[in-house]
Every structure is written in C-alpha cells, then in structure tokens.
C-alpha cells in the first residue's frame, strides 16, 4: 500500500534531500573537471614546460595576470590555466629569432623590472629597429614584419617572468616601446 507524505516529509525533502543532490552533484563535477584539467596541464608541461605544475586549490585565488578567480594555478608562474595556455601559445606562435645583439638588453630590462616589482622608469624605453646593427638587420630580413616578431617574443619573455600585468610592449612601425601597463 502506498503511503502519502506528510507536510513534515515534504519539508524535509525540500530542505535536506534536494540541497544535498544539488550541491553534491556540481561539487563532484567541478572536482572531476579540475582533475581532468590538471592531467592535461601535466601532459602538456611534460612535453613543453617541465617546470610547470598544476595546483588545485581549496579556495578561490586570483590569477596574478588576468585577475580572475580560479581554483587551479600553474606553479611556478602562479597564473591560472588560461593564462598559462596563452603563454604557451605565444611561445609557439612567435617565430624563433637567432640571438640578436639587443636581446641581452631586453633580458636585463625584464630582470630589472622583476627585481623592482614593476616598471621603475617614468618614460618608455625605445627600441628603434632601423638603428639596429647590420648583423641584426640581416637576421631580421627573413621576416615579413620583424618588429611584430620581436614584439611577440618580448611579450612571451615578459609573461614568462610574471610581469604581464606590469609591463607591456607597444609597436609603432619599426619602433618598439617598453613601458608600464597603462
């Protein structure tokens, strides 16, 4: 014989059983999704960026680059998975330029900004490719738009040093400007 639910049974169902179903389902789904994403990061990192490790967090944390809340960061960069993937895409999209004479200066500039915690100068630093050495111009002549190629590589260098939120590269024809993010 079928029994009818009393008002108390209905209230108990609404207040106890329904929230348990609603809240247990998405939590397990989120956890499974995070585990899949972490496994993907591990696989990609093993191939292209061995130092990177996914960290699944207990609480939301803000990404240093995009300032979005996330439950997973990629160590040692301390950035979210989306920013890490963008960083990898930039690295693969940018053609590799042989060591240019100006590249050591760019690396020193990034190191100085990293040590000081931001852009320490008032004015942008200007890099005029028209005034580069003949050897550099020969290397750059292989590319249709060498300023764009160097800009991409500088952006990758800046992002890989966790300075994307503080430093940026701007391009005007064959002149690059490194400056604080405005």
KEDO-640313 format. One record per residue: residue number from 1; residue in three letters; chain; x, y, z of N, C-alpha, C, CB in turn. Coordinates in nm, 2 decimals, decimal comma. Glycine has a CB too. Example, Ala and Ser with C-alpha at 12.3 -4.5 7.8 and 13.67 -1.06 7.14 Angstrom:
BEGIN
nr rest kette n.east n.north n.up ca.east ca.north ca.up c.east c.north c.up cb.east cb.north cb.up
1 ALA A 1,32 -0,57 0,78 1,23 -0,45 0,78 1,32 -0,33 0,78 1,13 -0,45 0,90
2 SER A 1,28 -0,22 0,71 1,37 -0,11 0,71 1,29 0,00 0,79 1,41 -0,06 0,57
END
This chain:
BEGIN
nr rest kette n.east n.north n.up ca.east ca.north ca.up c.east c.north c.up cb.east cb.north cb.up
1 UNK A 0,08 -0,12 0,00 0,00 0,00 0,00 0,09 0,12 0,00 -0,10 0,00 0,12
2 UNK A 0,05 0,22 -0,08 0,13 0,34 -0,09 0,09 0,44 0,02 0,10 0,40 -0,23
3 UNK A 0,19 0,50 0,08 0,16 0,60 0,19 0,18 0,74 0,13 0,24 0,57 0,31
4 UNK A 0,11 0,83 0,18 0,12 0,97 0,14 0,22 1,04 0,23 -0,02 1,04 0,14
5 UNK A 0,29 1,13 0,17 0,39 1,20 0,25 0,32 1,31 0,33 0,50 1,27 0,16
6 UNK A 0,36 1,32 0,45 0,30 1,43 0,53 0,37 1,56 0,50 0,32 1,40 0,69
7 UNK A 0,32 1,67 0,55 0,38 1,80 0,53 0,52 1,80 0,58 0,30 1,91 0,61
8 UNK A 0,55 1,73 0,70 0,68 1,73 0,75 0,78 1,65 0,65 0,68 1,65 0,89
9 UNK A 0,73 1,54 0,59 0,81 1,47 0,49 0,85 1,56 0,37 0,74 1,34 0,45
10 UNK A 0,75 1,64 0,33 0,78 1,73 0,21 0,88 1,84 0,25 0,65 1,79 0,17
11 UNK A 0,86 1,89 0,37 0,96 2,00 0,41 1,10 1,94 0,43 0,91 2,06 0,55
12 UNK A 1,11 1,82 0,48 1,24 1,75 0,50 1,30 1,73 0,36 1,22 1,62 0,58
13 UNK A 1,22 1,68 0,27 1,27 1,66 0,13 1,32 1,79 0,07 1,16 1,60 0,04
14 UNK A 1,25 1,89 0,08 1,28 2,02 0,02 1,41 2,08 0,09 1,17 2,12 0,03
15 UNK A 1,42 2,07 0,22 1,53 2,13 0,29 1,65 2,05 0,30 1,48 2,17 0,43
16 UNK A 1,64 1,92 0,30 1,75 1,83 0,32 1,80 1,75 0,20 1,72 1,73 0,43
17 UNK A 1,71 1,68 0,14 1,74 1,59 0,03 1,77 1,67 -0,10 1,63 1,49 0,00
18 UNK A 1,69 1,77 -0,14 1,71 1,84 -0,26 1,84 1,92 -0,26 1,60 1,94 -0,29
19 UNK A 1,87 2,00 -0,15 2,00 2,06 -0,15 2,12 1,97 -0,15 2,02 2,15 -0,03
20 UNK A 2,11 1,85 -0,09 2,22 1,75 -0,09 2,24 1,71 -0,24 2,19 1,63 0,00
21 UNK A 2,14 1,68 -0,31 2,15 1,64 -0,45 2,21 1,75 -0,53 2,02 1,59 -0,51
22 UNK A 2,16 1,87 -0,52 2,20 1,99 -0,59 2,35 2,02 -0,57 2,11 2,11 -0,57
23 UNK A 2,39 2,02 -0,44 2,52 2,06 -0,40 2,63 1,95 -0,42 2,52 2,11 -0,27
24 UNK A 2,59 1,83 -0,40 2,69 1,72 -0,41 2,72 1,70 -0,56 2,64 1,59 -0,35
25 UNK A 2,62 1,71 -0,65 2,64 1,69 -0,79 2,75 1,78 -0,85 2,51 1,70 -0,86
26 UNK A 2,72 1,91 -0,84 2,82 2,01 -0,90 2,96 2,00 -0,84 2,77 2,15 -0,89
27 UNK A 2,97 1,98 -0,71 3,10 1,97 -0,65 3,18 1,86 -0,70 3,09 1,96 -0,50
28 UNK A 3,12 1,74 -0,72 3,19 1,63 -0,78 3,22 1,66 -0,92 3,10 1,50 -0,77
29 UNK A 3,13 1,72 -0,99 3,15 1,76 -1,13 3,27 1,85 -1,15 3,03 1,81 -1,20
30 UNK A 3,27 1,95 -1,06 3,38 2,05 -1,06 3,51 1,98 -1,03 3,36 2,17 -0,96
31 UNK A 3,51 1,90 -0,93 3,64 1,82 -0,89 3,69 1,74 -1,00 3,61 1,74 -0,76
32 UNK A 3,59 1,67 -1,07 3,63 1,58 -1,19 3,69 1,67 -1,30 3,52 1,50 -1,24
33 UNK A 3,63 1,78 -1,32 3,67 1,88 -1,43 3,81 1,93 -1,39 3,57 1,99 -1,44
34 UNK A 3,83 1,97 -1,27 3,97 2,02 -1,22 4,07 1,91 -1,24 3,96 2,07 -1,08
35 UNK A 4,04 1,78 -1,20 4,13 1,67 -1,22 4,17 1,65 -1,36 4,07 1,54 -1,16
36 UNK A 4,07 1,66 -1,45 4,10 1,64 -1,60 4,19 1,75 -1,65 3,96 1,64 -1,68
37 UNK A 4,15 1,88 -1,61 4,23 1,99 -1,65 4,38 1,98 -1,60 4,17 2,12 -1,60
38 UNK A 4,39 1,94 -1,47 4,53 1,92 -1,41 4,61 1,81 -1,49 4,52 1,88 -1,26
39 UNK A 4,54 1,70 -1,53 4,61 1,60 -1,60 4,65 1,65 -1,74 4,51 1,48 -1,62
40 UNK A 4,57 1,73 -1,80 4,60 1,80 -1,93 4,72 1,89 -1,91 4,48 1,88 -1,98
41 UNK A 4,72 1,97 -1,81 4,84 2,06 -1,78 4,97 1,98 -1,76 4,81 2,15 -1,66
42 UNK A 4,96 1,87 -1,68 5,07 1,78 -1,66 5,13 1,72 -1,79 5,04 1,67 -1,56
43 UNK A 5,04 1,68 -1,88 5,08 1,62 -2,00 5,15 1,72 -2,09 4,96 1,56 -2,08
44 UNK A 5,09 1,84 -2,11 5,15 1,95 -2,19 5,28 1,99 -2,13 5,05 2,07 -2,20
45 UNK A 5,28 2,01 -2,00 5,40 2,06 -1,93 5,51 1,95 -1,95 5,37 2,08 -1,78
46 UNK A 5,48 1,83 -1,94 5,59 1,73 -1,96 5,66 1,74 -2,09 5,53 1,59 -1,94
47 UNK A 5,58 1,78 -2,19 5,63 1,79 -2,33 5,70 1,93 -2,35 5,52 1,77 -2,43
48 UNK A 5,64 2,04 -2,30 5,69 2,17 -2,34 5,74 2,26 -2,23 5,58 2,24 -2,41
49 UNK A 5,70 2,23 -2,11 5,74 2,32 -2,00 5,75 2,24 -1,87 5,63 2,44 -1,98
50 UNK A 5,86 2,16 -1,86 5,87 2,07 -1,75 5,86 2,13 -1,61 6,00 2,00 -1,76
51 UNK A 5,89 2,25 -1,59 5,89 2,31 -1,46 5,74 2,34 -1,41 5,97 2,44 -1,45
52 UNK A 5,65 2,35 -1,50 5,51 2,38 -1,47 5,44 2,27 -1,40 5,43 2,42 -1,59
53 UNK A 5,36 2,30 -1,29 5,28 2,20 -1,22 5,15 2,26 -1,18 5,36 2,16 -1,09
54 UNK A 5,04 2,19 -1,21 4,91 2,24 -1,17 4,89 2,22 -1,02 4,80 2,17 -1,25
55 UNK A 4,83 2,32 -0,96 4,79 2,32 -0,82 4,64 2,34 -0,80 4,88 2,42 -0,73
56 UNK A 4,57 2,24 -0,75 4,43 2,25 -0,73 4,41 2,31 -0,59 4,35 2,12 -0,74
57 UNK A 4,34 2,42 -0,58 4,32 2,50 -0,46 4,19 2,46 -0,39 4,33 2,65 -0,48
58 UNK A 4,19 2,48 -0,25 4,07 2,46 -0,18 3,97 2,58 -0,19 4,10 2,43 -0,03
59 UNK A 4,03 2,70 -0,20 3,95 2,82 -0,21 3,99 2,89 -0,34 3,98 2,91 -0,08
60 UNK A 3,90 2,98 -0,38 3,93 3,07 -0,49 4,05 3,15 -0,47 3,81 3,15 -0,53
61 UNK A 4,14 3,17 -0,57 4,25 3,26 -0,56 4,26 3,34 -0,69 4,39 3,18 -0,54
62 UNK A 4,31 3,46 -0,68 4,31 3,55 -0,80 4,44 3,52 -0,88 4,30 3,69 -0,76
63 UNK A 4,42 3,51 -1,01 4,54 3,50 -1,10 4,61 3,63 -1,10 4,49 3,46 -1,25
64 UNK A 4,75 3,62 -1,10 4,83 3,74 -1,10 4,82 3,82 -1,23 4,97 3,71 -1,07
65 UNK A 4,79 3,75 -1,34 4,80 3,81 -1,47 4,66 3,87 -1,51 4,84 3,71 -1,57
66 UNK A 4,56 3,79 -1,51 4,43 3,83 -1,56 4,33 3,87 -1,45 4,36 3,72 -1,64
67 UNK A 4,37 3,85 -1,32 4,30 3,89 -1,20 4,16 3,83 -1,19 4,28 4,04 -1,20
68 UNK A 4,14 3,71 -1,26 4,02 3,63 -1,25 4,04 3,53 -1,13 3,99 3,56 -1,38
69 UNK A 3,93 3,50 -1,07 3,93 3,40 -0,96 3,94 3,26 -1,02 3,81 3,41 -0,87
70 UNK A 4,01 3,17 -0,96 4,03 3,04 -1,01 4,05 2,94 -0,90 4,15 3,03 -1,11
71 UNK A 4,03 2,81 -0,93 4,05 2,70 -0,83 4,18 2,62 -0,87 3,93 2,61 -0,83
72 UNK A 4,25 2,66 -0,98 4,37 2,60 -1,01 4,47 2,70 -1,06 4,34 2,49 -1,12
73 UNK A 4,59 2,69 -1,01 4,70 2,77 -1,06 4,81 2,69 -1,11 4,76 2,87 -0,95
74 UNK A 4,89 2,74 -1,20 5,01 2,67 -1,26 5,13 2,72 -1,19 5,02 2,68 -1,41
75 UNK A 5,20 2,64 -1,12 5,32 2,67 -1,04 5,44 2,65 -1,14 5,34 2,59 -0,91
76 UNK A 5,54 2,73 -1,14 5,59 2,83 -1,05 5,54 2,97 -1,10 5,74 2,83 -1,04
77 UNK A 5,47 2,98 -1,21 5,42 3,11 -1,26 5,32 3,17 -1,18 5,37 3,09 -1,40
78 UNK A 5,24 3,09 -1,10 5,13 3,14 -1,01 5,03 3,21 -1,10 5,19 3,24 -0,91
79 UNK A 4,99 3,15 -1,21 4,89 3,21 -1,30 4,79 3,10 -1,33 4,95 3,26 -1,44
80 UNK A 4,67 3,14 -1,37 4,56 3,04 -1,40 4,60 2,96 -1,53 4,43 3,11 -1,42
81 UNK A 4,52 2,86 -1,55 4,55 2,77 -1,66 4,53 2,84 -1,79 4,46 2,65 -1,65
82 UNK A 4,43 2,93 -1,80 4,40 3,00 -1,93 4,52 3,09 -1,96 4,28 3,09 -1,91
83 UNK A 4,57 3,16 -1,86 4,69 3,25 -1,89 4,81 3,17 -1,92 4,72 3,34 -1,76
84 UNK A 4,83 3,05 -1,86 4,94 2,96 -1,89 4,93 2,91 -2,03 4,94 2,84 -1,79
85 UNK A 4,81 2,88 -2,08 4,79 2,83 -2,22 4,82 2,94 -2,31 4,65 2,78 -2,24
86 UNK A 4,78 3,07 -2,28 4,81 3,18 -2,37 4,96 3,20 -2,38 4,74 3,31 -2,31
87 UNK A 5,03 3,18 -2,27 5,17 3,20 -2,27 5,24 3,09 -2,36 5,23 3,18 -2,12
88 UNK A 5,19 2,97 -2,35 5,24 2,87 -2,44 5,21 2,90 -2,58 5,18 2,73 -2,40
89 UNK A 5,09 2,94 -2,61 5,05 2,98 -2,75 5,14 3,09 -2,80 4,90 3,01 -2,76
90 UNK A 5,17 3,19 -2,72 5,25 3,30 -2,77 5,39 3,24 -2,80 5,27 3,40 -2,66
91 UNK A 5,44 3,15 -2,72 5,57 3,09 -2,74 5,58 3,01 -2,87 5,61 3,00 -2,63
92 UNK A 5,47 2,94 -2,91 5,47 2,86 -3,03 5,44 2,95 -3,15 5,36 2,75 -3,02
93 UNK A 5,36 3,06 -3,13 5,32 3,14 -3,25 5,44 3,23 -3,29 5,20 3,22 -3,21
94 UNK A 5,52 3,27 -3,20 5,63 3,36 -3,23 5,75 3,28 -3,30 5,69 3,43 -3,10
95 UNK A 5,78 3,33 -3,42 5,90 3,27 -3,48 6,02 3,29 -3,40 5,92 3,32 -3,63
96 UNK A 6,11 3,19 -3,40 6,23 3,20 -3,32 6,33 3,28 -3,40 6,28 3,05 -3,29
97 UNK A 6,38 3,38 -3,33 6,49 3,47 -3,39 6,62 3,43 -3,33 6,46 3,62 -3,37
98 UNK A 6,72 3,41 -3,41 6,85 3,38 -3,35 6,89 3,50 -3,26 6,96 3,37 -3,46
99 UNK A 6,98 3,47 -3,17 7,02 3,57 -3,07 7,06 3,70 -3,13 7,14 3,52 -2,98
100 UNK A 6,98 3,80 -3,10 7,01 3,94 -3,15 7,09 4,01 -3,05 6,88 4,01 -3,18
101 UNK A 7,17 4,11 -3,10 7,25 4,19 -3,00 7,17 4,26 -2,90 7,34 4,29 -3,08
102 UNK A 7,05 4,31 -2,94 6,96 4,38 -2,85 6,89 4,29 -2,74 6,86 4,46 -2,93
103 UNK A 6,89 4,16 -2,77 6,81 4,07 -2,68 6,87 4,07 -2,54 6,81 3,93 -2,74
104 UNK A 7,00 4,08 -2,52 7,06 4,08 -2,38 7,01 4,20 -2,31 7,21 4,08 -2,39
105 UNK A 7,00 4,31 -2,38 6,95 4,43 -2,31 6,80 4,42 -2,27 6,96 4,55 -2,41
106 UNK A 6,72 4,35 -2,36 6,58 4,33 -2,32 6,57 4,23 -2,20 6,51 4,26 -2,44
107 UNK A 6,65 4,13 -2,20 6,65 4,04 -2,08 6,69 4,11 -1,95 6,75 3,92 -2,10
108 UNK A 6,79 4,20 -1,96 6,83 4,28 -1,84 6,72 4,38 -1,80 6,96 4,37 -1,88
109 UNK A 6,65 4,43 -1,89 6,54 4,52 -1,86 6,43 4,45 -1,79 6,48 4,58 -1,99
110 UNK A 6,40 4,33 -1,84 6,29 4,24 -1,77 6,34 4,20 -1,63 6,26 4,12 -1,85
111 UNK A 6,47 4,17 -1,62 6,52 4,13 -1,49 6,51 4,25 -1,39 6,67 4,08 -1,50
112 UNK A 6,55 4,37 -1,44 6,54 4,49 -1,35 6,40 4,51 -1,31 6,59 4,61 -1,43
113 UNK A 6,30 4,50 -1,40 6,16 4,52 -1,37 6,11 4,41 -1,27 6,07 4,52 -1,49
114 UNK A 6,16 4,29 -1,28 6,12 4,18 -1,19 6,18 4,21 -1,05 6,17 4,05 -1,25
115 UNK A 6,30 4,26 -1,05 6,36 4,28 -0,92 6,30 4,40 -0,84 6,51 4,31 -0,93
116 UNK A 6,25 4,50 -0,92 6,19 4,62 -0,86 6,04 4,60 -0,84 6,22 4,74 -0,94
117 UNK A 5,98 4,50 -0,89 5,84 4,47 -0,87 5,75 4,55 -0,97 5,80 4,51 -0,73
118 UNK A 5,81 4,61 -1,07 5,73 4,69 -1,17 5,82 4,76 -1,26 5,64 4,78 -1,09
119 UNK A 5,77 4,86 -1,33 5,84 4,94 -1,42 5,90 5,06 -1,35 5,75 4,99 -1,54
120 UNK A 6,03 5,06 -1,33 6,09 5,16 -1,24 6,12 5,30 -1,30 6,22 5,11 -1,19
121 UNK A 6,10 5,31 -1,43 6,13 5,44 -1,50 6,00 5,51 -1,53 6,21 5,41 -1,63
122 UNK A 6,01 5,64 -1,55 5,90 5,73 -1,59 5,86 5,72 -1,74 5,92 5,87 -1,55
123 UNK A 5,96 5,72 -1,82 5,94 5,72 -1,97 5,96 5,58 -2,03 6,04 5,82 -2,04
124 UNK A 5,89 5,55 -2,14 5,91 5,42 -2,20 6,05 5,41 -2,26 5,80 5,41 -2,31
125 UNK A 6,09 5,29 -2,27 6,22 5,26 -2,33 6,20 5,23 -2,48 6,29 5,14 -2,26
126 UNK A 6,27 5,30 -2,56 6,25 5,30 -2,71 6,35 5,21 -2,77 6,26 5,44 -2,77
127 UNK A 6,31 5,12 -2,86 6,39 5,03 -2,94 6,36 5,05 -3,08 6,37 4,87 -2,90
128 UNK A 6,46 5,12 -3,15 6,44 5,15 -3,29 6,51 5,05 -3,38 6,49 5,29 -3,32
129 UNK A 6,44 4,96 -3,45 6,50 4,86 -3,53 6,57 4,91 -3,65 6,39 4,76 -3,57
130 UNK A 6,54 5,03 -3,69 6,61 5,09 -3,80 6,75 5,12 -3,76 6,54 5,22 -3,85
131 UNK A 6,78 5,14 -3,64 6,91 5,17 -3,59 6,99 5,05 -3,53 6,91 5,27 -3,48
132 UNK A 6,93 4,93 -3,56 7,00 4,80 -3,52 7,12 4,78 -3,60 6,90 4,68 -3,52
133 UNK A 7,20 4,69 -3,55 7,33 4,65 -3,62 7,30 4,59 -3,75 7,42 4,56 -3,53
134 UNK A 7,40 4,59 -3,84 7,38 4,52 -3,97 7,36 4,37 -3,96 7,51 4,55 -4,06
135 UNK A 7,42 4,31 -3,86 7,40 4,17 -3,84 7,26 4,14 -3,80 7,50 4,11 -3,73
136 UNK A 7,21 4,22 -3,71 7,07 4,21 -3,66 6,97 4,23 -3,78 7,03 4,31 -3,55
137 UNK A 7,00 4,33 -3,86 6,91 4,36 -3,98 6,91 4,24 -4,08 6,95 4,49 -4,05
138 UNK A 7,03 4,18 -4,09 7,03 4,06 -4,18 6,95 3,94 -4,12 7,18 4,01 -4,19
139 UNK A 6,96 3,92 -3,99 6,88 3,82 -3,93 6,73 3,85 -3,94 6,92 3,80 -3,78
140 UNK A 6,69 3,97 -3,92 6,55 4,01 -3,92 6,49 4,02 -4,06 6,54 4,15 -3,85
141 UNK A 6,58 4,03 -4,16 6,53 4,04 -4,30 6,45 3,92 -4,35 6,64 4,07 -4,40
142 UNK A 6,47 3,81 -4,28 6,40 3,68 -4,31 6,25 3,69 -4,29 6,46 3,57 -4,23
143 UNK A 6,21 3,79 -4,20 6,07 3,80 -4,16 6,00 3,92 -4,24 6,06 3,82 -4,01
144 UNK A 5,87 3,90 -4,26 5,79 4,00 -4,33 5,78 4,12 -4,24 5,66 3,94 -4,37
145 UNK A 5,75 4,10 -4,11 5,74 4,21 -4,02 5,82 4,19 -3,90 5,59 4,23 -3,98
146 UNK A 5,95 4,22 -3,90 6,04 4,19 -3,79 6,00 4,26 -3,66 6,18 4,23 -3,83
147 UNK A 5,94 4,38 -3,66 5,90 4,44 -3,54 5,80 4,36 -3,47 5,85 4,59 -3,57
148 UNK A 5,70 4,31 -3,54 5,60 4,23 -3,48 5,65 4,10 -3,42 5,49 4,19 -3,59
149 UNK A 5,75 4,04 -3,49 5,81 3,92 -3,44 5,89 3,94 -3,31 5,91 3,86 -3,54
150 UNK A 5,96 4,05 -3,30 6,03 4,09 -3,18 5,94 4,12 -3,07 6,14 4,20 -3,20
151 UNK A 5,83 4,20 -3,11 5,73 4,23 -3,01 5,67 4,11 -2,95 5,62 4,32 -3,07
152 UNK A 5,63 4,01 -3,03 5,58 3,88 -2,98 5,67 3,81 -2,88 5,54 3,79 -3,09
153 UNK A 5,80 3,81 -2,92 5,90 3,74 -2,83 5,92 3,81 -2,70 6,03 3,72 -2,91
154 UNK A 5,91 3,95 -2,71 5,93 4,02 -2,59 5,81 4,00 -2,50 5,94 4,18 -2,62
155 UNK A 5,69 3,99 -2,56 5,57 3,96 -2,48 5,58 3,83 -2,41 5,44 3,97 -2,57
156 UNK A 5,63 3,73 -2,48 5,65 3,60 -2,42 5,75 3,61 -2,30 5,70 3,49 -2,52
157 UNK A 5,86 3,68 -2,32 5,96 3,69 -2,21 5,89 3,76 -2,09 6,08 3,78 -2,27
158 UNK A 5,82 3,87 -2,12 5,75 3,94 -2,01 5,65 3,85 -1,94 5,68 4,07 -2,06
159 UNK A 5,57 3,78 -2,01 5,47 3,69 -1,95 5,53 3,58 -1,87 5,37 3,64 -2,05
160 UNK A 5,64 3,52 -1,93 5,70 3,41 -1,86 5,78 3,45 -1,73 5,80 3,34 -1,95
161 UNK A 5,80 3,58 -1,71 5,86 3,63 -1,59 5,75 3,69 -1,50 5,97 3,73 -1,62
162 UNK A 5,63 3,66 -1,52 5,51 3,71 -1,44 5,51 3,86 -1,43 5,53 3,66 -1,30
163 UNK A 5,54 3,93 -1,54 5,53 4,08 -1,55 5,42 4,13 -1,64 5,67 4,13 -1,59
164 UNK A 5,34 4,04 -1,69 5,24 4,08 -1,79 5,14 4,19 -1,74 5,16 3,96 -1,84
165 UNK A 5,12 4,19 -1,61 5,03 4,29 -1,56 5,10 4,42 -1,52 4,97 4,23 -1,43
166 UNK A 5,23 4,42 -1,54 5,30 4,54 -1,51 5,38 4,61 -1,62 5,40 4,51 -1,40
167 UNK A 5,42 4,52 -1,72 5,50 4,57 -1,83 5,42 4,54 -1,96 5,64 4,50 -1,83
168 UNK A 5,44 4,62 -2,06 5,38 4,59 -2,19 5,48 4,65 -2,30 5,24 4,65 -2,21
169 UNK A 5,46 4,59 -2,42 5,54 4,63 -2,54 5,44 4,69 -2,64 5,62 4,51 -2,60
170 UNK A 5,47 4,81 -2,69 5,39 4,88 -2,79 5,47 4,89 -2,91 5,33 5,02 -2,74
171 UNK A 5,41 4,89 -3,03 5,48 4,90 -3,15 5,42 5,00 -3,24 5,48 4,76 -3,23
172 UNK A 5,51 5,08 -3,30 5,47 5,18 -3,40 5,57 5,17 -3,51 5,47 5,33 -3,34
173 UNK A 5,52 5,11 -3,62 5,61 5,08 -3,74 5,73 5,00 -3,69 5,66 5,21 -3,81
174 UNK A 5,85 5,05 -3,71 5,97 4,97 -3,67 6,03 5,01 -3,54 6,08 4,98 -3,77
175 UNK A 5,95 5,07 -3,45 5,99 5,12 -3,32 5,91 5,05 -3,22 5,98 5,27 -3,31
176 UNK A 5,98 4,99 -3,12 5,91 4,92 -3,01 5,93 5,01 -2,88 5,97 4,78 -2,98
177 UNK A 5,83 5,01 -2,80 5,83 5,09 -2,67 5,80 4,99 -2,56 5,74 5,21 -2,67
178 UNK A 5,89 4,98 -2,46 5,86 4,90 -2,34 5,82 5,00 -2,23 5,98 4,81 -2,30
179 UNK A 5,70 4,98 -2,17 5,65 5,07 -2,07 5,57 5,00 -1,97 5,57 5,19 -2,14
180 UNK A 5,53 5,08 -1,87 5,44 5,03 -1,77 5,30 5,01 -1,83 5,43 5,12 -1,64
181 UNK A 5,22 4,91 -1,78 5,09 4,89 -1,83 5,00 5,01 -1,79 5,03 4,76 -1,77
182 UNK A 4,93 5,07 -1,89 4,85 5,19 -1,86 4,71 5,15 -1,83 4,86 5,29 -1,98
END
